[in-house]
Amino acid sequence: MPTIDSLDLASLVNNPQSIAEALEDALETTDGNIGTLKSSAQTKKDDIDDLYDAALIAKNNIDALYTSSTSTENYHTTSFDDSWVYWNIASNVTGEGGMRIQRYGKLYVIHLAISKPNMAIAQASSTIKTVSNSDVTLPSQLVMMGPSNSFFASSEVDKVTSLQFDTNGDINIYTFNQTGSTMHVIGQFVGIDQG
């Protein structure tokens, strides 16, 4: 490779690209620091490009999390599976009987006002409803909504030991019908999709 001293400029006349490349090669050969600086600068540029790409991915993930955490949905139904029925507790309050699912980001709240006649006095479990993604966004993991509800009336003692919202849309209820033949459920159940 030629050095600055041995560079034959006469052979490079009228070819600017060739002159630039020859001069660059000669400078790198004459002073090794220039070549090292060029290589180091390229490495730094590559590092900056990698940091930019990582920052852009992080920003997109934050935007997606913000969007999902602030989105809300509301679903109401009065039709159920496994012999559960809509229970209109107060006829002057419309829209609160049955089941209402409210979603705020990963937080789910299920309001229930339902009953099931002809139930044995025992612990039981059943799927009260299967909802779809077109009804409400389904959780990505099983949402445990905890126990709630003790209903006491003359000759009735009914308890809910757990309500669960599964990823396939099943809403499963676990009950204890202590006395009487009808299982009553009235209450609010809350859980977080931790997926």
Residue pairs with C-beta under 8 A, 6 or more apart in sequence:
1 25
1 26
1 28
1 29
2 8
2 22
2 25
2 26
2 29
3 26
3 29
3 30
4 26
4 27
4 30
5 30
7 22
7 23
7 26
9 19
12 18
12 19
12 22
27 34
28 34
28 35
28 38
68 105
68 106
69 105
69 106
70 105
71 103
71 104
71 105
71 137
72 102
72 103
72 104
72 105
73 101
73 102
73 103
73 136
73 137
74 100
74 101
74 102
74 103
74 136
75 100
75 101
75 102
75 131
75 135
75 136
76 95
76 98
76 99
76 100
76 101
77 98
77 99
77 129
77 131
77 135
78 86
78 97
78 98
78 99
79 86
79 98
79 129
80 86
80 98
80 99
80 114
80 128
80 129
81 126
81 127
81 128
81 129
81 130
82 116
82 126
82 127
82 128
83 116
83 117
83 118
84 114
84 115
84 116
84 126
84 128
84 129
85 114
85 115
85 116
85 117
86 97
86 98
86 113
86 114
87 97
87 98
87 113
87 114
87 115
87 184
87 185
87 186
88 97
88 113
89 96
89 97
89 113
89 186
90 96
96 111
96 113
97 113
98 113
98 114
99 110
99 111
99 112
99 113
99 114
99 128
99 129
99 171
100 110
100 111
101 108
101 109
101 110
101 131
101 135
101 136
101 165
102 108
102 109
102 110
102 111
103 109
103 136
103 137
106 139
106 192
106 193
106 194
107 190
107 191
107 192
107 193
108 139
108 143
108 145
108 165
108 190
108 191
108 192
108 193
109 188
109 189
109 190
110 145
110 163
110 165
110 171
110 188
110 189
110 190
111 187
111 188
111 189
112 128
112 149
112 163
112 185
112 186
112 187
112 188
112 189
113 185
113 186
114 128
114 185
115 182
115 183
115 184
115 185
116 126
116 182
116 183
117 181
117 182
118 181
118 182
119 175
119 177
119 181
119 182
119 183
120 177
121 177
121 178
121 179
121 180
121 181
122 176
122 177
123 161
123 174
123 175
123 176
124 174
124 175
124 176
124 177
124 183
125 172
125 173
125 174
125 175
126 172
126 173
127 170
127 171
127 172
127 173
128 171
128 172
128 173
129 170
129 171
130 168
130 169
130 170
130 171
131 138
131 169
131 171
132 138
132 169
133 169
135 169
138 167
138 168
138 169
139 165
139 166
139 167
139 193
139 195
140 167
140 193
140 195
141 167
141 193
141 194
141 195
142 164
142 165
142 166
142 167
143 164
143 165
143 166
143 191
143 192
143 193
144 162
144 164
144 191
145 162
145 163
145 164
145 165
145 189
145 190
145 191
146 162
146 163
146 189
146 190
146 191
147 159
147 160
147 161
147 162
148 160
148 163
148 187
148 188
148 189
149 158
149 159
149 160
149 185
149 186
149 187
150 157
150 158
150 159
151 157
151 158
151 159
151 184
151 185
151 186
152 158
153 184
155 179
155 180
156 179
156 180
156 182
156 184
157 178
157 179
157 180
158 175
158 176
158 177
158 178
158 180
158 182
158 183
158 184
158 185
159 175
159 176
159 178
160 173
160 174
160 175
160 176
160 185
160 187
161 174
161 175
161 176
162 173
162 174
163 171
163 172
163 173
163 174
163 189
163 191
164 170
164 171
164 172
164 173
164 174
165 171
165 191
166 172
173 185
175 183
175 185
177 183
